[in-house]
Amino acid sequence: MSDPKNPNIDKRSTPQYALYQRENFWKPHNTGEVPPFNTDPGKLEELAQKKLTEGGWYYASSNAGSSYTHLANRQAFFRHRIIPRQLVDTNIRDTSTTIFGHKVAAPIGFAPIGINKIYHPLGELPVAKVAKELNLPYCLSTAGSTAIEDVAAANGQGPRFYQLYMPHDDELTVSLLERAFKSGFSACIFTTDTWQLGWRHDDVATGNYAFYKGIGADLGLTDPVFQKRLAAAGIDPKKQPEEAGAMWIDNVWHGRAWDWEKMPWLIQTWKKISGGKPFCLKGIQSVADAKKAVEIGCDGIVVSNHAGRQVDGAIASLDALENIVAAVGDKIYIMYDSGIRGGSDVVKALALGAKFVFVGRLWVWGLSIMGEHGVRHVMKSLLADFDILMDVAGFQSIEQMQDRSVLESYPKGYAMIAEKSKL
């Protein structure tokens, strides 16, 4: 097991995250403490379901249509296998990487997920706090249920990015971006695949939309421009929370598509506000769109299908990553999300050309189960899993993972049967 007196620990540039495994082995028998809960993704999901309200569970777990894109995401990971190397000196392995000028603990970030208050009363605050503690980038969603400024305070000096859902109201968009930059968010990530929610059966069948119930609109209700819009509409958010919440989210997930012609304005606006900070697009799945992102001057893209929540029957995001890296991998900073469940998934995405990955549902389940402590346990466990994998598979650095030869890959022989994926 990880020896806490191992002299190599002090020589490492990143923590010995593997010690979290030892801690969880030691405590039950010697201090009377037990691990908070099992972080196996399936068991984690089951426990979260027991803890959440029906609405919270449906919103967190639902996918578009029959969940076939969600299934494809996991199938794609399964067809790639890591080839471990032996007798490699991994004693002073380094899990760190750099993203947009920030040196971070690992190539893992907190994906932007909205309405955290349906998972825990404190919403985004405990998540942002843990992200800072672990020195992992935190992304705040425009659909977040806490004021931008309050999330920034919780995140302290941690690296953080702002994920934008762009209203069809330029003054409001500018206000959101200005608030984000003034609050220390150092990159703008514009999500391209969600101006309208995908068709999610359970949510539709139960009328499950927190904003229409007056829950979760705090990010918008604290915006000065949106406050003007409310006043002009004669809506008092304290007396009419449902109407205020509906007006806010109908400005965010408005069902009116944007196109490439608007992107130069958005990029220039963010660059002017931020003094040139990075601008990225999230939701890219096609090579043509990746090339267009390069053409218009984006600093990065997130290859993502929104974890299968938007388009049913779509390409697996990991398969899209391979295609996109082959086309523009040397021209733009490529990040990945959709389907990450453990350390091996991180390695596979990096080997296929991503420079960084984001995780979402894992920390949502942790937040749902045990708030701040739950988020911390899930993410420390993921870091330990990743650190141990580096140790036993022979990786000394992140750069060594970013090589296609570390994987053996099989054909895209996905089952044609309509299977379901719990994970």
C-alpha positions in Angstrom: 0.0 0.0 0.0 1.1 3.6 -0.2 3.7 4.1 2.5 3.2 7.5 4.1 6.9 7.6 4.9 7.9 7.0 1.3 10.8 9.4 0.8 9.8 9.9 -2.8 6.6 11.7 -1.7 8.5 14.9 -0.8 10.2 14.8 -4.2 7.0 14.9 -6.1 5.7 18.1 -7.6 2.1 17.0 -7.0 0.5 15.3 -3.9 0.6 11.5 -3.4 -3.1 11.3 -4.1 -2.8 7.5 -3.8 -2.6 8.0 0.0 -6.3 8.5 0.0 -6.7 4.8 -0.6 -4.5 4.0 2.4 -6.5 6.5 4.5 -9.7 4.7 3.7 -8.2 1.3 4.4 -6.7 2.4 7.7 -9.4 4.4 9.4 -12.2 1.8 9.8 -10.0 -0.4 11.9 -7.9 2.2 13.7 -9.9 5.4 14.2 -13.5 4.1 14.0 -14.1 6.2 10.9 -15.5 4.7 7.7 -15.3 5.9 4.1 -18.2 8.3 3.4 -19.7 6.1 0.7 -18.7 3.8 -2.2 -17.5 5.7 -5.3 -18.1 2.9 -7.8 -20.0 4.9 -10.4 -23.0 2.5 -10.5 -23.3 2.4 -6.7 -22.7 6.1 -6.5 -25.6 6.7 -8.8 -27.9 4.4 -6.9 -27.1 6.1 -3.6 -27.7 9.5 -5.1 -31.1 8.4 -6.3 -32.0 7.4 -2.8 -31.0 10.8 -1.5 -32.5 13.1 -4.1 -36.1 14.1 -4.6 -37.8 12.6 -7.7 -37.3 15.9 -9.5 -33.6 16.2 -8.6 -33.0 12.6 -9.6 -34.8 12.9 -12.9 -33.0 16.1 -13.9 -29.6 14.8 -13.0 -30.0 11.4 -14.6 -32.2 12.0 -17.7 -30.8 11.9 -21.2 -32.2 12.7 -24.6 -34.8 10.3 -26.0 -33.9 6.7 -25.4 -30.5 7.4 -23.9 -28.7 5.8 -26.9 -26.1 8.6 -27.1 -25.4 8.2 -23.4 -24.9 4.5 -24.0 -22.7 5.2 -27.0 -20.5 7.4 -24.9 -19.7 4.5 -22.5 -19.4 1.9 -25.3 -16.7 4.1 -27.0 -14.5 4.0 -23.9 -14.8 0.2 -23.7 -13.3 -0.4 -27.1 -10.0 1.2 -26.2 -7.7 -0.6 -23.8 -4.6 0.7 -22.0 -1.3 -1.1 -22.6 0.6 -0.9 -19.2 4.3 -0.6 -19.2 6.4 -2.3 -16.5 9.6 -1.5 -14.5 9.1 2.2 -15.1 10.3 4.5 -12.3 7.0 6.2 -11.4 8.1 7.1 -7.9 8.1 10.9 -8.6 5.3 10.9 -11.2 3.6 14.2 -11.9 -0.2 14.4 -12.3 -0.2 18.2 -13.1 -0.8 20.0 -16.3 -1.4 23.6 -17.5 -4.6 25.0 -18.9 -4.9 28.6 -20.1 -1.9 29.6 -18.1 -3.1 27.9 -14.9 -0.9 25.1 -13.4 -3.5 22.6 -12.0 -3.2 19.4 -10.1 -4.4 17.1 -12.9 -6.0 17.3 -16.4 -9.4 17.1 -14.8 -12.0 19.9 -14.3 -15.4 20.4 -12.9 -17.8 20.5 -15.8 -20.5 23.3 -15.8 -23.7 21.9 -14.5 -26.8 24.1 -13.7 -29.3 24.3 -10.9 -27.1 22.8 -8.2 -29.6 23.8 -5.5 -31.8 20.9 -6.6 -29.0 18.7 -5.4 -28.0 20.5 -2.3 -29.3 23.6 -0.5 -25.9 25.4 -0.8 -25.9 24.9 -4.6 -22.7 25.7 -6.4 -20.8 27.0 -3.3 -19.5 23.7 -1.9 -18.5 22.5 -5.3 -16.5 25.7 -6.1 -14.8 25.5 -2.6 -13.7 21.9 -3.2 -12.4 22.7 -6.7 -10.2 25.4 -5.1 -8.9 23.0 -2.4 -7.9 20.4 -5.0 -6.6 23.0 -7.5 -8.8 21.7 -10.2 -10.6 24.2 -12.6 -14.2 25.0 -11.8 -16.7 25.9 -14.5 -19.8 27.9 -13.6 -22.9 27.4 -15.7 -25.1 30.3 -16.7 -27.9 28.1 -15.5 -26.3 28.1 -12.1 -28.4 28.6 -9.0 -26.0 31.0 -7.1 -24.8 34.5 -7.9 -21.6 34.7 -9.9 -20.0 36.8 -7.3 -20.8 34.3 -4.5 -19.4 31.4 -6.4 -16.2 33.3 -7.0 -15.9 34.0 -3.3 -16.3 30.3 -2.5 -13.7 29.4 -5.1 -11.2 31.9 -3.7 -8.0 31.9 -5.8 -8.9 28.8 -7.6 -8.8 28.7 -11.4 -12.3 29.1 -12.8 -14.1 29.5 -16.2 -17.5 30.8 -17.1 -19.8 28.8 -19.3 -22.1 31.0 -21.2 -25.6 30.3 -22.5 -26.1 33.4 -24.5 -29.4 35.3 -24.3 -30.9 37.0 -27.3 -30.3 40.2 -25.5 -26.8 41.6 -26.1 -27.0 44.0 -23.1 -27.7 41.1 -20.8 -25.0 39.0 -22.4 -22.4 41.8 -21.8 -23.6 42.1 -18.2 -23.1 38.4 -17.6 -19.6 38.4 -19.1 -18.6 41.6 -17.2 -19.7 40.1 -13.9 -17.8 36.9 -14.7 -14.6 38.6 -15.6 -14.8 41.0 -12.6 -15.3 37.9 -10.4 -12.1 36.3 -11.6 -13.4 33.9 -14.3 -10.5 33.7 -16.7 -12.0 32.0 -19.7 -15.4 32.0 -21.5 -16.8 28.7 -22.7 -19.8 29.2 -24.9 -22.1 26.1 -25.1 -23.4 25.6 -28.6 -25.7 22.6 -28.2 -28.3 23.8 -25.7 -30.5 26.7 -26.6 -33.3 24.3 -25.9 -33.3 21.2 -23.7 -33.4 17.9 -25.5 -36.5 15.7 -25.2 -36.0 14.0 -21.8 -39.0 11.7 -21.1 -38.9 11.6 -17.3 -38.6 15.4 -17.0 -41.4 16.0 -19.4 -43.7 13.4 -17.9 -43.4 15.0 -14.4 -43.3 18.7 -15.4 -39.8 18.7 -13.9 -38.4 22.2 -14.5 -37.1 23.8 -11.4 -37.0 27.3 -12.8 -40.8 27.3 -13.5 -41.2 26.4 -9.8 -39.3 29.5 -8.7 -36.1 27.5 -7.9 -32.6 28.1 -9.1 -32.7 31.5 -10.9 -30.4 33.3 -8.5 -27.6 33.9 -11.1 -30.0 35.8 -13.3 -32.0 37.5 -10.5 -28.8 39.1 -9.2 -27.9 40.6 -12.6 -28.6 44.3 -12.9 -29.7 44.2 -16.5 -32.0 41.3 -15.9 -33.4 43.2 -12.9 -34.3 46.0 -15.3 -36.0 43.5 -17.6 -38.1 42.2 -14.6 -39.1 45.7 -13.6 -40.1 46.5 -17.1 -42.3 43.4 -17.2 -43.9 44.2 -13.9 -42.6 41.1 -12.2 -41.5 41.2 -8.6 -39.2 38.2 -8.0 -40.0 38.0 -4.3 -43.7 37.9 -4.8 -43.7 36.1 -8.2 -40.7 33.7 -8.0 -42.2 31.3 -10.6 -42.7 34.1 -13.2 -39.3 35.5 -12.5 -37.6 32.1 -12.8 -39.5 31.4 -16.0 -38.5 34.8 -17.5 -34.9 34.2 -16.6 -34.6 30.6 -18.0 -36.6 31.6 -21.1 -33.8 34.1 -21.8 -31.2 31.4 -21.4 -32.7 28.2 -22.9 -34.8 30.2 -25.3 -35.2 27.8 -28.2 -33.8 30.3 -30.7 -30.6 29.1 -32.4 -27.5 31.1 -32.8 -25.3 30.8 -35.9 -21.6 31.3 -36.8 -22.3 34.9 -37.9 -22.8 35.9 -34.2 -19.5 34.4 -33.1 -17.1 37.2 -34.1 -19.2 39.6 -32.0 -19.2 37.3 -29.0 -15.4 36.6 -29.3 -14.6 40.3 -29.6 -16.9 41.3 -26.8 -15.3 38.8 -24.4 -11.8 39.7 -25.5 -12.5 43.4 -24.9 -14.1 42.8 -21.5 -11.4 40.4 -20.3 -8.3 41.9 -21.9 -7.8 38.9 -24.3 -8.7 35.9 -22.1 -9.4 32.6 -23.8 -12.7 31.9 -25.6 -13.9 28.4 -26.3 -16.8 26.6 -27.8 -18.4 23.6 -26.0 -20.5 21.0 -27.8 -18.3 20.4 -30.9 -18.8 17.0 -32.5 -18.1 17.4 -36.2 -14.8 18.0 -37.9 -16.4 20.7 -40.0 -17.4 22.6 -36.9 -14.0 22.1 -35.3 -12.4 23.6 -38.4 -14.8 26.5 -38.3 -13.9 27.1 -34.7 -10.2 27.4 -35.7 -11.1 29.6 -38.6 -12.9 32.2 -36.5 -10.2 32.4 -33.9 -11.4 30.3 -30.9 -8.7 29.5 -28.4 -10.2 26.1 -27.6 -13.0 23.7 -28.0 -14.7 21.2 -25.7 -15.6 18.0 -27.6 -18.9 17.2 -25.9 -22.3 15.9 -26.6 -23.7 17.2 -23.3 -23.3 13.7 -21.9 -26.0 12.4 -24.2 -28.6 14.8 -22.9 -29.3 16.8 -26.1 -29.3 14.7 -29.3 -30.4 11.0 -29.1 -28.8 8.5 -31.4 -25.7 10.7 -31.9 -22.0 9.8 -32.3 -20.1 8.9 -29.2 -18.2 11.9 -28.0 -15.0 9.9 -27.7 -15.3 8.8 -31.4 -15.9 12.5 -32.3 -12.7 13.3 -30.4 -10.6 11.0 -32.6 -12.0 12.5 -35.8 -11.5 16.1 -34.6 -8.0 15.6 -33.3 -6.9 14.1 -36.6 -8.2 17.2 -38.3 -7.3 20.1 -36.1 -5.4 18.7 -33.1 -2.3 20.8 -33.9 -4.3 24.0 -34.4 -6.4 24.5 -31.3 -6.6 23.5 -27.6 -8.9 20.5 -27.4 -10.8 19.5 -24.2 -13.2 16.6 -23.7 -16.3 15.7 -21.7 -19.1 13.2 -21.8 -18.8 9.8 -20.1 -15.8 10.1 -17.9 -16.3 7.8 -15.0 -12.8 7.0 -13.7 -9.0 7.4 -14.0 -8.7 5.1 -17.0 -11.3 7.1 -18.9 -9.1 10.2 -18.4 -6.1 8.4 -19.7 -8.0 7.2 -22.8 -9.3 10.6 -23.6 -5.8 12.1 -23.3 -4.3 9.3 -25.4 -6.8 10.1 -28.1 -5.7 13.7 -28.3 -7.6 15.7 -25.6 -5.4 18.0 -23.5 -7.9 18.2 -20.6 -11.2 16.5 -19.5 -14.2 17.6 -17.5 -16.3 15.4 -15.2 -19.9 16.2 -14.3 -22.2 13.5 -13.0 -19.7 12.0 -10.6 -19.4 15.2 -8.5 -23.2 15.8 -8.9 -23.8 12.4 -7.2 -21.3 13.3 -4.5 -23.0 16.7 -3.9 -26.4 15.0 -3.8 -25.3 12.4 -1.3 -23.2 14.4 1.2 -22.8 18.0 0.1 -19.3 19.4 0.3 -18.0 16.3 1.9 -19.5 14.2 -0.8 -17.9 16.3 -3.6 -14.6 16.2 -1.9 -14.7 12.4 -1.4 -15.7 11.7 -5.0 -13.0 14.0 -6.5 -10.2 12.9 -4.1 -11.2 9.3 -5.0 -10.9 10.1 -8.7 -7.5 11.8 -8.2 -6.4 8.7 -6.2 -7.6 6.4 -8.9 -5.8 8.4 -11.5 -2.6 8.7 -9.5 -2.6 4.9 -8.8 -3.2 4.1 -12.4 -0.2 6.2 -13.4 1.9 4.3 -10.8 0.9 0.8 -11.9 0.6 1.4 -15.6 4.0 3.1 -16.0 3.2 6.7 -16.7 5.6 9.3 -15.2 3.8 12.4 -16.6 0.7 13.5 -18.4 2.7 14.0 -21.6 3.4 10.3 -21.7 -0.3 9.6 -21.8 -0.8 11.9 -24.8 0.3 9.2 -27.2 -2.0 7.0 -29.3 0.4 4.1 -28.9 -0.5 3.6 -25.2 -3.9 2.2 -26.3 -5.0 -0.9 -28.2 -8.2 -0.1 -29.9 -10.9 -2.3 -31.4 -13.4 -1.7 -34.3 -16.5 0.3 -33.6 -18.6 -2.8 -33.3 -21.2 -1.4 -31.0 -24.2 -3.7 -30.3 -27.1 -3.0 -32.5 -29.4 -4.1 -29.7 -31.2 -1.4 -27.8 -29.2 -1.8 -24.6 -29.3 0.5 -21.6 -26.3 1.8 -19.7 -26.8 2.4 -16.0 -23.5 4.3 -15.9 
